[in-house]
Amino acid sequence: MQDIFSLKPETRYGCPAADHILVNRFYVAGYSYYFRQSKWALEIVDPDKKLMGDIQRLNNFRPDFRVPKRFRADLSDYRNSGFDRGHLVASENMSDTLIQNSETFLLSNMSPQTPEFNRQKWRELEHAVRELDQTEEVLETYVITGPIFDFNTSVRMIGENDENGIRIPVPSHFFKCILTELKSGRLEMWAFEMENADLDGELVDYRVTTAYIEQRAGIFLWNKLTGPEIEVEKNTKRAMW
């Protein structure tokens, strides 16, 4: 039987492992039962090459009922927590149709983010990725985004204890890894790690290698790409951002 993930264009260059792979119409997410949020979300940024579509942001936040209840985040977990429901796949990346935008408001696409981070530096990075996708030489832009948990420090939690005593941990950092396919056939990679806090400086200050993110997040990125040149690329900070 053909692997279902090979039928999704988002997974052309790989699909990391997770407890529960959530196949949406316009992106794929890997959900963690332990963290009650996705470990990663994989998308092709605005495949119609529009910077902004015709659809306004829907804001229809809701639980993802495909996730078993005992592992599922709910709206009440975020209420009065002081944290934003931070998108992994940005709403503005999916604005061509109602259903496309609506899918980004599933709580399986959310992680707790500080308001200062979500609305400032993280938003700046999301916008920069959309601008990158608009450049003439880029055919497609693949992005994988997710949380990082640093258990060497005190982990903040949100949500009320349910009958199983489970709450939602707040990520210490977030990552975004970008892979572009150019008209020349060349692939370019970038990776960013940002603390879940009020940040300043330039985006380039948060550049890291793809290999570093793999170690920090505990996932294997772009696993369908092989060859020594890919390993070099994963370990190189390219100076094109």
C-alpha positions in Angstrom: 0.0 0.0 0.0 1.3 3.5 -0.9 2.4 5.6 2.1 -0.4 8.2 2.6 2.2 10.8 3.4 3.8 10.4 0.0 0.6 11.8 -1.4 0.8 15.1 0.5 2.9 17.8 -1.3 4.0 19.2 2.1 5.9 16.0 2.9 7.9 16.0 -0.4 11.2 16.4 1.5 10.3 14.4 4.6 7.8 14.0 7.5 9.2 13.7 11.1 7.8 11.1 13.5 5.2 11.9 16.2 2.6 10.2 18.4 -0.2 11.3 16.1 0.2 12.6 12.6 -2.6 15.0 11.8 -3.2 15.3 8.1 -5.0 18.5 7.3 -6.0 19.8 3.9 -3.2 22.3 3.7 -0.6 21.3 6.2 0.5 18.3 8.3 1.2 18.3 12.1 2.9 15.9 14.4 1.1 15.9 17.7 2.7 15.0 21.1 0.5 13.3 23.6 3.0 14.0 26.3 3.2 17.8 25.7 -0.5 18.1 24.6 0.6 20.2 21.6 2.2 19.5 18.3 6.0 18.8 18.2 6.0 20.2 14.6 3.8 21.6 11.8 4.8 21.3 8.2 3.5 23.5 5.4 4.1 24.9 1.9 3.9 28.6 2.4 1.0 30.1 0.3 1.3 27.8 -2.7 -0.6 30.3 -4.8 2.2 32.9 -4.3 -0.1 35.5 -2.8 1.2 37.6 0.0 -2.3 38.1 1.3 -5.4 36.3 0.1 -9.0 37.5 0.0 -10.0 35.7 3.3 -9.9 37.6 6.6 -8.6 35.9 9.7 -11.4 33.8 11.1 -10.3 33.5 14.8 -12.4 30.3 15.2 -10.1 28.7 17.8 -11.3 25.2 18.7 -10.1 21.8 20.0 -9.0 19.2 17.6 -11.4 16.3 18.2 -9.1 13.9 16.3 -6.9 13.9 19.3 -8.0 11.7 22.2 -9.6 13.7 25.0 -7.1 12.8 27.6 -4.3 14.3 25.5 -6.2 17.1 23.9 -5.8 20.9 24.6 -9.0 22.8 25.2 -9.9 26.5 25.1 -10.1 26.5 28.9 -6.4 25.6 29.1 -5.5 29.0 27.6 -8.1 31.1 29.3 -6.6 33.6 31.8 -3.2 31.9 31.4 -1.4 35.0 30.3 -0.2 33.2 27.2 -1.3 33.6 23.6 -2.6 30.7 21.5 0.5 30.9 19.2 0.2 29.6 15.7 2.7 27.1 14.4 1.3 27.4 10.8 0.5 31.2 10.6 -3.0 32.2 9.8 -1.7 34.8 7.2 0.1 31.9 5.4 -3.3 30.3 4.7 -5.7 33.0 3.4 -6.9 31.9 0.0 -10.0 30.0 1.2 -12.2 29.8 4.3 -11.4 26.2 5.1 -7.6 26.9 4.5 -7.6 29.7 7.1 -10.0 27.8 9.5 -7.6 24.8 9.7 -4.9 27.0 11.3 -7.2 27.7 14.3 -7.3 24.1 15.5 -5.6 24.0 18.9 -3.4 21.2 17.6 -1.7 24.1 15.7 -1.2 26.1 18.8 1.5 26.4 21.5 1.6 28.7 24.5 3.5 31.9 23.5 4.1 35.0 25.5 2.2 37.9 24.0 5.4 40.0 23.5 7.0 37.1 21.6 4.0 36.1 19.5 3.0 39.6 18.4 6.5 41.0 17.8 9.6 39.0 16.9 7.8 35.8 16.0 5.4 37.7 13.7 8.4 39.4 12.1 9.9 36.1 11.3 6.6 34.8 9.8 6.4 37.9 7.6 10.0 37.5 6.5 9.3 33.9 5.4 6.3 35.1 3.3 8.6 37.7 1.7 11.2 35.1 0.9 8.5 33.0 -0.8 7.7 36.0 -3.0 11.2 36.4 -4.4 11.5 35.7 -8.1 13.8 32.7 -8.0 11.8 30.8 -5.4 9.4 28.1 -6.7 8.2 26.7 -3.4 8.9 27.3 0.3 8.6 24.5 2.8 8.5 25.4 6.5 8.5 23.2 9.6 7.8 25.0 12.9 7.6 23.7 16.5 8.3 24.1 20.2 11.4 23.4 22.2 11.3 22.4 25.9 14.4 23.1 28.0 14.0 20.9 31.0 17.2 22.2 32.6 15.1 25.2 33.7 11.8 25.5 35.5 9.0 24.6 33.0 5.9 26.8 33.2 2.5 25.2 32.9 -0.9 26.4 31.8 -4.4 24.9 32.1 -6.4 23.4 34.9 -5.6 19.9 36.2 -7.9 17.5 34.6 -9.0 14.1 36.0 -5.5 12.7 35.0 -3.6 15.6 36.6 -2.2 16.7 33.2 -1.4 20.3 32.2 0.2 21.9 29.2 3.9 22.8 29.4 5.0 26.2 28.0 7.9 25.9 25.5 11.1 27.7 26.4 11.9 28.3 22.7 10.4 27.9 19.2 12.1 26.9 16.0 11.4 27.5 12.4 13.2 25.7 9.6 12.8 26.8 6.0 13.6 24.9 2.8 13.2 26.6 -0.6 13.2 25.0 -4.0 14.6 27.5 -6.5 13.9 27.7 -10.2 17.5 26.5 -10.8 16.7 23.3 -9.0 18.9 24.2 -6.1 17.7 23.8 -2.5 18.4 26.4 0.2 18.0 25.9 3.9 17.6 28.3 6.9 16.9 27.6 10.6 16.0 29.9 13.5 15.6 29.4 17.2 13.9 32.0 19.4 13.3 32.2 23.1 9.7 32.4 24.1 10.2 35.9 25.5 10.3 39.6 24.6 13.1 39.8 22.1 15.0 42.5 20.3 17.8 42.5 17.8 17.7 41.4 14.1 16.3 38.1 12.8 19.8 37.1 11.7 20.8 37.1 15.4 18.6 34.0 15.8 20.0 32.0 13.0 21.2 28.5 13.8 21.9 25.4 11.8 19.3 22.8 10.8 21.4 20.1 12.6 21.3 22.2 15.8 17.5 22.3 15.7 17.3 18.6 15.1 19.3 18.0 18.3 17.3 20.6 20.3 13.9 19.5 19.2 14.6 15.8 19.0 13.3 15.4 15.4 14.8 14.5 12.1 14.2 17.2 9.5 14.0 16.8 5.7 14.6 13.1 6.1 13.9 12.3 2.4 17.0 14.3 1.4 20.2 12.3 1.4 23.8 12.8 0.3 26.9 14.5 1.8 25.9 17.9 0.4 22.7 17.8 2.5 24.7 17.1 5.7 27.0 20.0 4.9 23.9 22.3 4.3 22.3 21.2 7.6 25.4 22.2 9.5 26.1 25.5 7.7 24.7 29.0 8.6 24.1 30.4 5.1 24.5 34.2 4.9 21.6 34.8 2.6 19.0 35.9 5.2 
